[in-house]
C-alpha cells in the first residue's frame, strides 16, 4: 500500500483540530515559565483529558476523530511547539492506543478503549536501571496470589506515568514469559516518584515508578504472543516517530520565538547592523528565513514517514506484505530522525545569533529549546540509525527488528 498524498481529515477531526489549536495556544502561553520554574503541567494535561485529546485516533463511532497517523503527527507537532514536555508526556499513551485499544480483541481491551474515549491517559513503566548493568530483560516479577497476581519491581524512564490514570508495566511471570500488566496508577502499592532530573524535558515525569506487592487482576495481564501489541514487526517505529514529531514541534517553536525576538526590539542589536531595527536587518532576516525552510523540511519528512506508518498499520497480521510495509515505515522514520534532529539542534544554536549576549539571559529562557531537543534526540542515538541505514544502502541489510536501535 502506498500513500502519495495527505489523507483528508473527517469533519469531526477538522472541528477538533481548530478546538485543540486554541487549547494548544493556551498551553504555549505559560510554557516558558513552567520550564524555568519547573512547574509540572498537571493543569495542562487535565485540559487535554477534558477535551479527550487522547482519543484522537479512535474511530468516530467510539469517541475519536477517525484520523490517520499523519493527522496525529500534525497535532503532535502543534502541541510540541506549544510545550514539548506536554507532547512528550502523551507519547506512550498514543502508542498504547495503537497496540491495545484501537482494535480491541478482548473484553478488557474494550474497557481500556472506553477509558481512552472518556479522556483517560495511559503511561508506561518499562525500562529498569538494573537492565543495563545485568543484561536481564526485567527484574519486575508477576507471581500468582490465589485468584489474582502480585507484582513487585522498580522502573525508570516512566514517561507520562506521573500524570496518567493507568500505567503499562512490562514484567516477567512465574513461567518466565514476557507480559504486560495494565493497571490504575492509584492502586495500592504503586508509587510514582518525581525524581527525573535531566537537563531537558524536565517536566515529563520520566523518573521512577515503584511497585510494591501490587495486586493485578488476571484480565489486566497480556502475555506476549502472536497477535498481541508487541508482536508486530518493527513495533517501535511509532514511538520513535512520535519523538521526531516532538522535535519538529520544538523547531516550530524556535521559528516562532526567533520572529518574536526581532519584532520586540526597536533599536539596532549590533553596532554594525545593516538596518535601524532588527526586523529589517537583512542578515537577521536570512537567519529566520533559513530556519523557516528547515522547519518546512522537517515537517515534510515527518509527514512522509507518517504516511508510511499508516500503510504499515493498515496491513494486517498474516498478510505477506506486513514485514515489507513495516520495514519501509521503519526506514523512513529512521531517516526522518536523522534529518530532524540535526536541523532542530542547529536551529537551537542559530537562534542566539539573532539577539547576541542578551538572548542568553535566563529570563529569556531560549536555551530550553536546545536542551529539550537534545534530550529528545538522545532517546535513540542517531549514530546507530545512520549505521543501520548505511548497511541497508550498501549491503541491502534490513534494519534491526528489535525494539529501539
C-alpha positions, 0 to 999 in steps of 0.5 A, spaced: 500 500 500 502 506 498 500 513 500 502 519 495 498 524 498 495 527 505 489 523 507 483 528 508 481 529 515 473 527 517 469 533 519 469 531 526 477 531 526 477 538 522 472 541 528 477 538 533 483 540 530 481 548 530 478 546 538 485 543 540 489 549 536 486 554 541 487 549 547 494 548 544 495 556 544 493 556 551 498 551 553 504 555 549 502 561 553 505 559 560 510 554 557 516 558 558 515 559 565 513 552 567 520 550 564 524 555 568 520 554 574 519 547 573 512 547 574 509 540 572 503 541 567 498 537 571 493 543 569 495 542 562 494 535 561 487 535 565 485 540 559 487 535 554 483 529 558 477 534 558 477 535 551 479 527 550 485 529 546 487 522 547 482 519 543 484 522 537 485 516 533 479 512 535 474 511 530 468 516 530 463 511 532 467 510 539 469 517 541 475 519 536 476 523 530 477 517 525 484 520 523 490 517 520 497 517 523 499 523 519 493 527 522 496 525 529 503 527 527 500 534 525 497 535 532 503 532 535 507 537 532 502 543 534 502 541 541 510 540 541 511 547 539 506 549 544 510 545 550 514 539 548 514 536 555 506 536 554 507 532 547 512 528 550 508 526 556 502 523 551 507 519 547 506 512 550 499 513 551 498 514 543 502 508 542 498 504 547 492 506 543 495 503 537 497 496 540 491 495 545 485 499 544 484 501 537 482 494 535 480 491 541 480 483 541 478 482 548 473 484 553 478 488 557 481 491 551 474 494 550 474 497 557 481 500 556 478 503 549 472 506 553 477 509 558 481 512 552 474 515 549 472 518 556 479 522 556 483 517 560 491 517 559 495 511 559 503 511 561 508 506 561 513 503 566 518 499 562 525 500 562 529 498 569 536 501 571 538 494 573 537 492 565 543 495 563 548 493 568 545 485 568 543 484 561 536 481 564 530 483 560 526 485 567 527 484 574 519 486 575 516 479 577 508 477 576 507 471 581 500 468 582 496 470 589 490 465 589 485 468 584 489 474 582 497 476 581 502 480 585 507 484 582 513 487 585 519 491 581 522 498 580 522 502 573 525 508 570 524 512 564 516 512 566 514 517 561 507 520 562 506 515 568 506 521 573 500 524 570 496 518 567 490 514 570 493 507 568 500 505 567 503 499 562 508 495 566 512 490 562 514 484 567 516 477 567 511 471 570 512 465 574 513 461 567 518 466 565 514 469 559 514 476 557 507 480 559 504 486 560 500 488 566 495 494 565 493 497 571 490 504 575 496 508 577 492 509 584 492 502 586 495 500 592 502 499 592 504 503 586 508 509 587 510 514 582 516 518 584 518 525 581 525 524 581 527 525 573 532 530 573 535 531 566 537 537 563 531 537 558 524 535 558 524 536 565 517 536 566 515 529 563 515 525 569 520 520 566 523 518 573 521 512 577 515 508 578 515 503 584 511 497 585 510 494 591 506 487 592 501 490 587 495 486 586 493 485 578 487 482 576 488 476 571 484 480 565 489 486 566 495 481 564 497 480 556 502 475 555 506 476 549 504 472 543 502 472 536 497 477 535 498 481 541 501 489 541 508 487 541 508 482 536 508 486 530 514 487 526 518 493 527 513 495 533 517 501 535 517 505 529 511 509 532 514 511 538 520 513 535 516 517 530 512 520 535 519 523 538 521 526 531 514 529 531 516 532 538 522 535 535 519 538 529 514 541 534 520 544 538 523 547 531 516 550 530 517 553 536 524 556 535 521 559 528 516 562 532 520 565 538 526 567 533 520 572 529 518 574 536 525 576 538 526 581 532 519 584 532 520 586 540 526 590 539 526 597 536 533 599 536 539 596 532 542 589 536 549 590 533 553 596 532 554 594 525 547 592 523 545 593 516 538 596 518 535 601 524 531 595 527 532 588 527 526 586 523 529 589 517 536 587 518 537 583 512 542 578 515 537 577 521 532 576 516 536 570 512 537 567 519 529 566 520 528 565 513 533 559 513 530 556 519 523 557 516 525 552 510 528 547 515 522 547 519 518 546 512 523 540 511 522 537 517 515 537 517 515 534 510 519 528 512 515 527 518 509 527 514 512 522 509 514 517 514 507 518 517 504 516 511 508 510 511 506 508 518 499 508 516 500 503 510 504 499 515 498 499 520 493 498 515 496 491 513 494 486 517 497 480 521 498 474 516 498 478 510 505 477 506 506 484 505 506 486 513 514 485 514 515 489 507 510 495 509 513 495 516 520 495 514 519 501 509 515 505 515 521 503 519 526 506 514 523 512 513 522 514 520 529 512 521 531 517 516 526 522 518 530 522 525 536 523 522 534 529 518 530 532 524 534 532 529 540 535 526 536 541 523 532 542 530 539 542 534 542 547 529 536 551 529 537 551 537 544 554 536 542 559 530 537 562 534 542 566 539 545 569 533 539 573 532 539 577 539 547 576 541 549 576 549 542 578 551 538 572 548 542 568 553 539 571 559 535 566 563 529 570 563 529 569 556 529 562 557 531 560 549 536 555 551 530 550 553 529 549 546 536 546 545 536 542 551 529 539 550 531 537 543 537 534 545 534 530 550 529 528 545 534 526 540 538 522 545 532 517 546 535 513 540 542 515 538 542 517 531 549 514 530 546 507 530 540 509 525 545 512 520 549 505 521 543 501 520 541 505 514 548 505 511 548 497 511 541 497 508 544 502 502 550 498 501 549 491 503 541 491 502 541 489 510 534 490 513 534 494 519 534 491 526 527 488 528 528 489 535 525 494 539 529 501 539 536 501 535 
